[in-house]
Amino acid sequence: MAIKGNLREASLPDVLQLLAMGQKTGCLAVTDRSNFGYIYFDKGRITYASIVNRRDRLGDLLVKNGLVRATELGAAIEDQAQHPGLRLGEILIRRGAITREQLEQYIRIQIEEAVYFLFTWSQGSFYFEAEQRPDEGAMLVSINPENLLLEGARRIDEWSIIEKKISSLDLVFEVDRSKPVEGMDLSDEQLKILPLIDGKRTVQDVVEESGMVEFDVGKSLFGLIQAGFAHPVGRRAVEPAREIPQARIDEHRNLGIAFYKTGMYEEATREFRRVAELQPQSLDSRFHLALIGLRKGDDRFAMRYLKEVIELGGARAPALHDMSLALERMGRLPDARFAIDEAARMAPKRPQVLLSRAILLLKGEDVHSAAEAFAAYREALGEVRPPAAYFAFATLAEAAAGRLDAAAKLGEEGAQLHPHSAAVHLHLGAVRERRGDWEQAEAAYRRAAEEDGDLPQAEKSLGDALYRRSAYDEASAAYRRAIKLDPDLGDDVYFRLGNIHYKKMEREEAVRLWRRALELNPRNTVVRTNLELVENVLR
């Protein structure tokens, strides 16, 4: 279950304590206006943390502590530029600059510093998504959040004082050159930032160029301000209009991707729209906006940006594939079929396209072609395990084609590989029912209802199985759960539920339920006959 809230109502340390006590596993995303950070947990312990668009401090930490020379770091960074897939720490180990134990120690410090910085955010919101994991290849640690809370509380208290003089990292400060610093007892950090406080650089620039973390820069600068060595001169002046730096566009894109991954779609939309404004020919930003529309269920929004992607960059299989999904949900099945056929022509071996095409063929009742398409999809996957959706729909296709044994075999394989998929259990139950395996069908329906309590069709099918063997009280309970989830599920639910109440001599309730069945299907002659007979008796 996702956990979300406002940082004004619940502080980040309180949220960390809650996740630690609950031994939660997942990702806690935190946003403060246009900033974004995340902390990963494994059974209540912090394993990874990072802040989007924040400079990686690992190299700075290693140089500051004398483990790596600045020249060695520079060479490693150049090496990384040539091999973007490699992480800086791994390059330094490979070059013999540090050991893996040293890397793990400073990765831990970097993660702790990221968490401490997040503690200073007092506005914005947080969102915890269970079972989310860091990207593959990330070096993980295991930190008890309780160990960070005391130091975090101290920094929050200090930062609240620092903010009175440094209210924003966008502020510009200048050193009073008329006051000599020789002989003054300045810290190493203050001596490091002193040349950077020049009336032009913002506090954020000082952070970036010094390699220090925000807290240390703020604390050092605060001391200089209090001693009268530095004073504010405003914010950076607006520069004349010029070509937008790629780095600025990348910042918005990175934020957009981070927001999108954690389900913060409004924030992601804002960032990708900004990218599209700054870079009018950007296909990537429009494609992500379309994906956001699909995730939110706003198919018209998705279609708008997919059309722009195709207009700007030409037809591509991914865009046509997503267009077919939007069109299908809008009820435009022929158009969806045309789009997915084009996508399959362009990418005949892409598994996602083949699966969507097979599902569309099944929904269009071309069952034999659908079964062949599912087989082609399975072949394209190779040794990769198929998702639950494949087993759920391929089982139906085989059953609809009259191959019940093959359908049952597929359904049973799917239930074994995806034991928590309600759809797989539901469709396997339907196949078993058609084969006359009544007890096994009921067991599959019961399992489907247990796995997804919000699936009305599972409750209805379970109710039907119970009704068939005259377990009327249990059937009534299942039907009631089904119509609570979907009041318009079907006239047969109300018809059988009415029959149950009629058998219990509760005739007025039976009449009410049969009338509802007739509202849903006025052509149900059996219900109409029952109503006429009972209403005549009641008169």
C-alpha positions as CSV (number, residue, x, y, z in Angstrom):
1,M,0.0,0.0,0.0
2,A,1.3,3.5,-0.9
3,I,1.9,6.0,1.8
4,K,1.7,9.7,1.0
5,G,1.5,13.0,2.7
6,N,2.6,16.6,3.1
7,L,5.9,17.6,4.8
8,R,4.1,20.4,6.7
9,E,1.9,17.8,8.4
10,A,4.5,15.0,8.9
11,S,8.2,15.6,9.1
12,L,10.6,13.4,7.1
13,P,12.2,12.0,10.3
14,D,8.8,10.9,11.5
15,V,8.1,9.2,8.2
16,L,11.5,7.4,8.4
17,Q,10.7,6.2,11.9
18,L,7.3,4.9,10.7
19,L,8.9,3.0,7.8
20,A,11.7,1.6,10.0
21,M,9.2,0.4,12.7
22,G,7.0,-1.2,10.0
23,Q,10.1,-2.9,8.5
24,K,8.9,-1.6,5.1
25,T,10.6,-2.3,1.7
26,G,10.2,0.2,-1.1
27,C,11.0,3.7,-2.2
28,L,10.2,6.9,-0.4
29,A,10.1,9.8,-2.9
30,V,10.4,13.3,-1.5
31,T,9.7,16.6,-3.4
32,D,10.3,20.1,-2.3
33,R,9.0,22.4,-5.0
34,S,11.3,21.7,-8.0
35,N,13.6,19.4,-6.1
36,F,13.3,15.7,-5.9
37,G,15.0,13.0,-3.8
38,Y,14.4,9.4,-2.9
39,I,15.4,6.9,-0.2
40,Y,15.2,3.1,-0.6
41,F,14.3,0.8,2.2
42,D,14.8,-3.0,2.7
43,K,12.9,-4.3,5.7
44,G,13.0,-1.0,7.4
45,R,16.7,-0.3,6.8
46,I,18.0,2.4,4.4
47,T,19.9,0.8,1.4
48,Y,20.2,3.8,-1.0
49,A,19.4,7.5,-1.3
50,S,20.0,10.1,-3.9
51,I,18.8,13.6,-5.0
52,V,18.0,14.3,-8.6
53,N,20.3,16.8,-10.4
54,R,22.5,17.1,-7.3
55,R,26.2,16.8,-7.9
56,D,27.7,13.4,-7.1
57,R,29.9,14.0,-4.0
58,L,31.7,10.7,-4.0
59,G,34.8,12.0,-5.8
60,D,34.8,15.2,-3.6
61,L,34.7,13.0,-0.5
62,L,37.5,10.8,-1.6
63,V,39.8,13.8,-2.5
64,K,38.9,15.7,0.7
65,N,39.9,12.7,2.8
66,G,43.2,12.1,0.9
67,L,42.3,8.8,-0.7
68,V,42.4,10.0,-4.2
69,R,44.4,12.9,-5.8
70,A,42.5,15.5,-7.8
71,T,44.4,14.4,-11.0
72,E,43.3,10.7,-10.4
73,L,39.7,11.8,-10.0
74,G,39.9,13.9,-13.2
75,A,41.2,10.9,-15.1
76,A,38.5,8.7,-13.8
77,I,35.8,11.2,-14.7
78,E,37.2,11.4,-18.3
79,D,37.1,7.6,-18.4
80,Q,33.5,7.6,-17.3
81,A,32.6,10.1,-20.0
82,Q,33.9,7.6,-22.5
83,H,32.0,4.7,-20.9
84,P,28.7,6.2,-19.5
85,G,27.5,2.8,-18.3
86,L,30.3,2.5,-15.7
87,R,30.0,4.0,-12.2
88,L,32.7,6.3,-11.0
89,G,33.5,4.2,-7.9
90,E,34.0,1.0,-10.1
91,I,36.3,2.9,-12.4
92,L,38.4,4.1,-9.4
93,I,38.6,0.5,-8.1
94,R,39.6,-0.8,-11.6
95,R,42.3,1.9,-11.8
96,G,43.7,0.8,-8.4
97,A,43.0,4.2,-6.8
98,I,40.8,2.8,-4.0
99,T,39.7,-0.5,-2.6
100,R,36.1,-1.8,-2.6
101,E,36.0,-1.5,1.2
102,Q,36.9,2.2,0.9
103,L,34.3,2.7,-1.8
104,E,31.6,1.1,0.4
105,Q,32.6,3.3,3.3
106,Y,32.3,6.5,1.3
107,I,29.1,5.4,-0.5
108,R,27.6,5.0,2.9
109,I,28.7,8.6,3.9
110,Q,27.3,9.9,0.6
111,I,24.0,8.2,1.2
112,E,23.9,9.6,4.8
113,E,24.6,13.1,3.5
114,A,21.7,12.8,1.0
115,V,19.3,11.8,3.8
116,Y,20.6,14.7,6.0
117,F,19.9,17.2,3.2
118,L,16.4,15.8,2.7
119,F,15.8,16.4,6.4
120,T,16.1,20.1,5.8
121,W,13.1,20.1,3.4
122,S,10.1,21.5,5.2
123,Q,7.7,22.0,2.2
124,G,6.5,19.7,-0.5
125,S,5.3,16.1,-0.2
126,F,6.4,12.5,0.2
127,Y,5.2,9.3,-1.4
128,F,6.2,5.7,-0.4
129,E,5.7,2.9,-3.0
130,A,6.2,-0.6,-1.6
131,E,8.5,-3.1,-3.2
132,Q,10.4,-0.6,-5.4
133,R,14.1,-1.4,-5.7
134,P,17.1,0.8,-6.7
135,D,18.4,0.6,-10.3
136,E,20.5,-2.5,-11.1
137,G,24.2,-2.0,-10.3
138,A,23.6,0.6,-7.5
139,M,25.9,-0.1,-4.5
140,L,23.7,-0.7,-1.6
141,V,24.3,-0.2,2.2
142,S,22.3,-1.2,5.3
143,I,21.7,1.7,7.6
144,N,19.3,1.8,10.6
145,P,17.3,5.1,10.2
146,E,17.4,5.5,14.0
147,N,21.2,6.1,13.7
148,L,20.6,9.1,11.4
149,L,17.8,10.8,13.3
150,L,19.9,12.4,16.1
151,E,22.4,14.0,13.7
152,G,19.5,14.9,11.4
153,A,17.7,16.7,14.2
154,R,20.9,18.6,15.0
155,R,21.2,19.7,11.4
156,I,17.5,20.7,11.2
157,D,18.0,22.9,14.3
158,E,21.1,24.5,12.8
159,W,19.6,24.9,9.4
160,S,16.6,26.7,10.8
161,I,19.1,29.3,12.2
162,I,21.1,29.4,9.0
163,E,18.0,30.0,6.9
164,K,17.4,33.3,8.6
165,K,20.5,34.6,6.8
166,I,20.5,32.3,3.8
167,S,16.9,31.9,2.9
168,S,17.6,30.5,-0.6
169,L,20.5,28.8,-2.4
170,D,19.7,31.3,-5.3
171,L,21.1,34.2,-3.2
172,V,24.4,35.8,-4.1
173,F,26.9,36.9,-1.4
174,E,30.0,39.0,-1.6
175,V,33.1,39.1,0.7
176,D,34.0,42.5,2.2
177,R,37.5,42.8,0.9
178,S,38.2,45.8,3.1
179,K,38.4,43.4,6.1
180,P,41.6,41.4,6.2
181,V,41.1,37.7,6.9
182,E,44.8,37.1,7.8
183,G,45.1,36.0,11.4
184,M,41.4,35.2,11.7
185,D,40.5,31.7,13.0
186,L,38.6,30.4,9.9
187,S,37.8,26.8,9.4
188,D,39.1,24.8,6.4
189,E,35.6,24.9,4.9
190,Q,35.4,28.7,5.2
191,L,38.8,29.1,3.6
192,K,37.7,26.9,0.8
193,I,34.6,28.8,-0.1
194,L,36.0,32.3,0.6
195,P,37.4,32.8,-3.0
196,L,34.0,31.7,-4.4
197,I,32.0,34.4,-2.6
198,D,32.5,37.0,-5.3
199,G,29.2,38.8,-5.7
200,K,28.5,36.7,-8.9
201,R,28.1,33.1,-7.8
202,T,24.9,32.0,-6.1
203,V,25.1,29.8,-2.9
204,Q,24.2,26.9,-5.2
205,D,27.2,27.7,-7.4
206,V,29.4,27.7,-4.4
207,V,28.1,24.3,-3.4
208,E,28.8,22.9,-6.9
209,E,32.2,24.4,-7.3
210,S,33.5,23.7,-3.8
211,G,32.4,20.1,-3.9
212,M,31.0,20.5,-0.3
213,V,27.5,19.6,0.7
214,E,24.8,22.2,1.1
215,F,24.8,22.1,4.9
216,D,28.6,22.6,5.2
217,V,28.5,25.5,2.7
218,G,25.5,27.1,4.5
219,K,27.2,26.7,8.0
220,S,30.5,28.1,6.8
221,L,28.9,31.0,5.0
222,F,26.7,31.8,8.0
223,G,29.8,32.1,10.1
224,L,31.3,34.5,7.7
225,I,28.1,36.6,7.6
226,Q,28.0,36.7,11.4
227,A,31.6,37.8,11.6
228,G,30.9,40.6,9.1
229,F,33.1,39.2,6.3
230,A,30.2,38.5,3.9
231,H,27.0,40.2,3.0
232,P,24.1,39.5,0.5
233,V,24.0,41.4,-2.8
234,G,20.7,40.0,-4.1
235,R,20.1,37.2,-6.6
236,R,21.9,36.5,-9.8
237,A,20.9,39.1,-12.5
238,V,18.7,37.9,-15.3
239,E,21.0,37.2,-18.3
240,P,20.0,38.3,-21.8
241,A,18.0,35.8,-23.8
242,R,20.3,33.2,-25.3
243,E,20.4,29.6,-26.3
244,I,19.2,27.4,-23.5
245,P,22.0,25.3,-22.1
246,Q,21.6,21.6,-22.5
247,A,22.4,21.0,-18.9
248,R,19.3,23.0,-17.9
249,I,17.1,21.0,-20.2
250,D,18.6,17.8,-18.8
251,E,17.8,18.9,-15.2
252,H,14.1,19.2,-16.1
253,R,14.2,15.9,-17.9
254,N,15.9,14.1,-15.0
255,L,13.2,15.5,-12.6
256,G,10.5,14.4,-15.0
257,I,11.7,10.9,-15.1
258,A,12.2,10.7,-11.3
259,F,8.6,12.0,-10.8
260,Y,7.2,9.6,-13.4
261,K,8.9,6.6,-11.9
262,T,7.4,7.3,-8.5
263,G,3.8,8.0,-9.7
264,M,4.0,11.8,-9.2
265,Y,2.3,12.5,-12.5
266,E,1.4,16.1,-12.1
267,E,4.9,17.1,-11.2
268,A,6.3,14.9,-14.1
269,T,3.9,16.6,-16.5
270,R,5.2,20.0,-15.4
271,E,8.8,19.1,-16.0
272,F,8.3,17.4,-19.4
273,R,6.2,20.3,-20.6
274,R,9.0,22.6,-19.6
275,V,11.4,20.4,-21.7
276,A,9.1,20.6,-24.6
277,E,9.0,24.4,-24.3
278,L,12.7,24.8,-24.1
279,Q,13.4,22.2,-26.8
280,P,10.4,22.4,-29.3
281,Q,11.6,19.4,-31.3
282,S,12.0,17.1,-28.3
283,L,10.3,13.7,-29.0
284,D,11.4,12.2,-25.7
285,S,9.4,14.8,-23.6
286,R,6.2,14.3,-25.7
287,F,6.6,10.5,-25.5
288,H,6.8,10.7,-21.7
289,L,3.8,13.0,-21.6
290,A,1.9,10.4,-23.6
291,L,3.0,7.7,-21.1
292,I,1.8,9.8,-18.2
293,G,-1.6,10.1,-19.9
294,L,-1.8,6.3,-20.3
295,R,-0.8,5.8,-16.7
296,K,-3.5,8.2,-15.5
297,G,-6.1,6.8,-17.8
298,D,-6.4,10.0,-19.7
299,D,-6.3,8.5,-23.2
300,R,-7.2,11.7,-25.1
301,F,-4.2,13.4,-23.4
302,A,-2.0,10.5,-24.4
303,M,-3.3,10.6,-28.0
304,R,-2.5,14.3,-28.3
305,Y,1.2,13.8,-27.5
306,L,1.5,10.5,-29.5
307,K,0.2,12.3,-32.6
308,E,2.9,15.0,-32.0
309,V,5.6,12.4,-31.6
310,I,4.6,10.9,-35.0
311,E,4.2,14.3,-36.7
312,L,7.7,15.4,-35.5
313,G,9.6,12.1,-35.8
314,G,7.6,9.9,-38.1
315,A,5.8,6.7,-37.3
316,R,7.7,4.4,-34.8
317,A,6.7,1.1,-33.3
318,P,6.7,2.3,-29.6
319,A,4.4,5.3,-30.4
320,L,2.1,3.2,-32.5
321,H,2.0,0.5,-29.8
322,D,1.0,3.1,-27.2
323,M,-1.5,4.6,-29.5
324,S,-3.2,1.3,-30.0
325,L,-3.5,0.9,-26.2
326,A,-5.2,4.4,-25.9
327,L,-7.5,3.7,-28.8
328,E,-8.5,0.3,-27.4
329,R,-9.5,1.9,-24.1
330,M,-11.4,4.5,-25.9
331,G,-13.5,1.7,-27.5
332,R,-12.1,2.3,-31.0
333,L,-11.0,-1.3,-31.7
334,P,-10.7,-1.1,-35.5
335,D,-8.3,1.9,-35.2
336,A,-6.4,0.2,-32.4
337,R,-6.0,-2.9,-34.6
338,F,-4.7,-0.8,-37.4
339,A,-2.1,0.9,-35.2
340,I,-0.9,-2.4,-33.6
341,D,-0.7,-4.1,-37.0
342,E,1.6,-1.2,-38.2
343,A,3.7,-1.5,-35.0
344,A,4.1,-5.2,-35.6
345,R,5.1,-4.7,-39.2
346,M,7.8,-2.3,-38.0
347,A,8.9,-4.4,-35.1
348,P,8.0,-8.0,-35.9
349,K,10.1,-9.4,-33.0
350,R,9.3,-6.9,-30.3
351,P,7.5,-9.0,-27.5
352,Q,5.4,-6.1,-26.1
353,V,4.0,-5.3,-29.5
354,L,3.2,-9.0,-30.2
355,L,1.4,-9.4,-26.9
356,S,-0.8,-6.3,-27.4
357,R,-1.6,-7.5,-30.9
358,A,-2.6,-11.0,-29.7
359,I,-4.9,-9.5,-27.0
360,L,-6.5,-7.2,-29.5
361,L,-7.2,-10.1,-31.9
362,L,-8.8,-12.0,-29.0
363,K,-11.0,-9.0,-28.1
364,G,-12.0,-8.8,-31.7
365,E,-13.1,-12.4,-31.5
366,D,-10.6,-13.6,-34.1
367,V,-9.7,-16.5,-31.7
368,H,-7.7,-18.7,-34.0
369,S,-5.5,-15.8,-35.1
370,A,-5.2,-14.7,-31.5
371,A,-4.0,-18.1,-30.4
372,E,-1.4,-18.1,-33.2
373,A,-0.3,-14.6,-32.2
374,F,0.1,-15.7,-28.5
375,A,2.3,-18.5,-29.7
376,A,4.4,-16.1,-31.8
377,Y,4.8,-13.9,-28.7
378,R,6.0,-16.8,-26.6
379,E,8.5,-17.7,-29.3
380,A,9.8,-14.2,-29.4
381,L,10.3,-14.1,-25.6
382,G,12.7,-17.1,-25.8
383,E,13.8,-18.1,-22.3
384,V,12.3,-15.0,-20.6
385,R,9.4,-15.8,-18.3
386,P,6.1,-14.5,-19.7
387,P,4.0,-12.0,-17.6
388,A,0.7,-12.9,-16.0
389,A,-1.2,-11.0,-18.7
390,Y,0.1,-13.5,-21.3
391,F,-1.2,-16.5,-19.4
392,A,-4.5,-14.9,-18.6
393,F,-5.4,-14.0,-22.2
394,A,-3.7,-16.9,-23.9
395,T,-5.7,-19.3,-21.7
396,L,-8.9,-17.7,-22.9
397,A,-7.7,-17.8,-26.6
398,E,-7.0,-21.6,-26.4
399,A,-10.4,-22.2,-24.7
400,A,-12.3,-20.1,-27.2
401,A,-10.6,-22.0,-30.0
402,G,-11.9,-25.2,-28.5
403,R,-8.6,-26.5,-27.2
404,L,-9.6,-27.0,-23.5
405,D,-6.7,-29.3,-22.5
406,A,-4.1,-26.8,-23.9
407,A,-6.0,-24.0,-22.2
408,A,-5.9,-25.8,-18.9
409,K,-2.2,-26.5,-19.2
410,L,-1.5,-22.9,-19.9
411,G,-3.6,-21.7,-17.1
412,E,-2.0,-24.1,-14.6
413,E,1.5,-23.0,-15.8
414,G,0.5,-19.4,-15.3
415,A,-0.9,-20.0,-11.8
416,Q,2.3,-21.7,-10.8
417,L,4.5,-18.9,-12.2
418,H,2.2,-16.1,-11.0
419,P,0.4,-17.4,-7.9
420,H,-0.8,-13.9,-7.0
421,S,-2.4,-13.0,-10.3
422,A,-6.2,-13.0,-9.8
423,A,-6.8,-12.8,-13.6
424,V,-4.9,-16.1,-14.2
425,H,-6.8,-17.9,-11.5
426,L,-10.1,-16.5,-12.8
427,H,-9.6,-17.6,-16.3
428,L,-8.2,-21.0,-15.2
429,G,-11.4,-21.4,-13.3
430,A,-13.5,-20.7,-16.4
431,V,-11.6,-23.4,-18.3
432,R,-12.0,-25.9,-15.6
433,E,-15.7,-25.2,-15.4
434,R,-16.1,-25.8,-19.2
435,R,-14.3,-29.1,-18.7
436,G,-16.7,-30.1,-15.9
437,D,-14.1,-29.9,-13.2
438,W,-16.5,-28.2,-10.8
439,E,-14.5,-28.5,-7.6
440,Q,-11.3,-27.3,-9.2
441,A,-13.1,-24.4,-10.9
442,E,-14.5,-23.3,-7.5
443,A,-11.1,-23.5,-5.9
444,A,-9.6,-21.3,-8.7
445,Y,-12.4,-18.7,-8.4
446,R,-11.9,-18.6,-4.6
447,R,-8.2,-18.1,-5.1
448,A,-8.9,-15.2,-7.6
449,A,-11.2,-13.5,-5.1
450,E,-8.6,-13.9,-2.3
451,E,-5.8,-12.4,-4.5
452,D,-7.8,-9.4,-5.6
453,G,-10.6,-8.2,-3.4
454,D,-11.5,-5.5,-5.9
455,L,-12.3,-7.8,-8.8
456,P,-16.1,-8.2,-9.1
457,Q,-15.9,-10.9,-11.8
458,A,-14.0,-13.2,-9.4
459,E,-16.7,-12.8,-6.7
460,K,-19.5,-13.4,-9.3
461,S,-17.8,-16.5,-10.7
462,L,-17.3,-17.8,-7.1
463,G,-21.0,-17.0,-6.4
464,D,-22.0,-19.0,-9.5
465,A,-19.9,-22.0,-8.4
466,L,-21.4,-21.9,-4.9
467,Y,-25.0,-21.4,-6.3
468,R,-24.5,-24.5,-8.6
469,R,-23.9,-26.7,-5.6
470,S,-26.7,-25.1,-3.5
471,A,-24.4,-23.3,-1.0
472,Y,-26.8,-20.4,-1.0
473,D,-25.6,-18.5,2.0
474,E,-22.0,-18.4,0.7
475,A,-23.2,-17.7,-2.8
476,S,-25.4,-14.8,-1.6
477,A,-22.3,-13.3,0.3
478,A,-20.2,-13.6,-2.9
479,Y,-22.8,-12.0,-5.1
480,R,-23.3,-9.1,-2.6
481,R,-19.5,-8.4,-2.7
482,A,-19.6,-8.5,-6.5
483,I,-22.5,-6.0,-6.9
484,K,-21.0,-3.7,-4.2
485,L,-17.8,-3.5,-6.4
486,D,-19.8,-3.2,-9.6
487,P,-23.6,-2.5,-9.3
488,D,-24.1,-3.0,-13.1
489,L,-22.2,-6.3,-13.3
490,G,-25.0,-8.2,-14.9
491,D,-28.7,-9.2,-14.7
492,D,-27.8,-12.8,-13.9
493,V,-26.2,-11.8,-10.6
494,Y,-29.5,-10.1,-9.5
495,F,-31.6,-12.9,-10.9
496,R,-29.8,-15.6,-8.9
497,L,-29.5,-13.4,-5.8
498,G,-33.3,-12.9,-6.1
499,N,-33.8,-16.7,-6.4
500,I,-31.9,-17.2,-3.2
501,H,-34.0,-14.7,-1.3
502,Y,-37.2,-16.3,-2.8
503,K,-36.1,-19.7,-1.5
504,K,-35.7,-18.2,1.9
505,M,-39.3,-16.8,1.7
506,E,-38.0,-13.2,1.5
507,R,-40.3,-12.4,-1.4
508,E,-40.1,-8.6,-1.2
509,E,-36.3,-8.6,-1.4
510,A,-36.5,-11.2,-4.2
511,V,-38.9,-8.9,-6.2
512,R,-36.6,-5.9,-5.7
513,L,-33.6,-7.8,-7.0
514,W,-35.5,-9.2,-10.0
515,R,-36.7,-5.7,-10.9
516,R,-33.0,-4.6,-10.9
517,A,-32.2,-7.6,-13.2
518,L,-34.9,-6.5,-15.5
519,E,-33.6,-2.9,-15.6
520,L,-30.2,-4.2,-16.7
521,N,-31.8,-6.6,-19.3
522,P,-35.4,-5.9,-20.2
523,R,-35.4,-8.9,-22.5
524,N,-34.8,-11.4,-19.8
525,T,-38.1,-13.3,-20.1
526,V,-37.4,-15.7,-17.2
527,V,-37.1,-12.8,-14.8
528,R,-40.2,-11.1,-16.1
529,T,-42.2,-14.3,-15.6
530,N,-40.9,-14.8,-12.1
531,L,-41.9,-11.2,-11.3
532,E,-45.4,-11.5,-12.7
533,L,-46.1,-14.7,-10.7
534,V,-44.7,-13.4,-7.4
535,E,-46.3,-10.0,-7.7
536,N,-49.7,-11.6,-8.4
537,V,-49.3,-13.6,-5.2
538,L,-48.2,-10.6,-3.2
539,R,-51.4,-8.7,-4.3
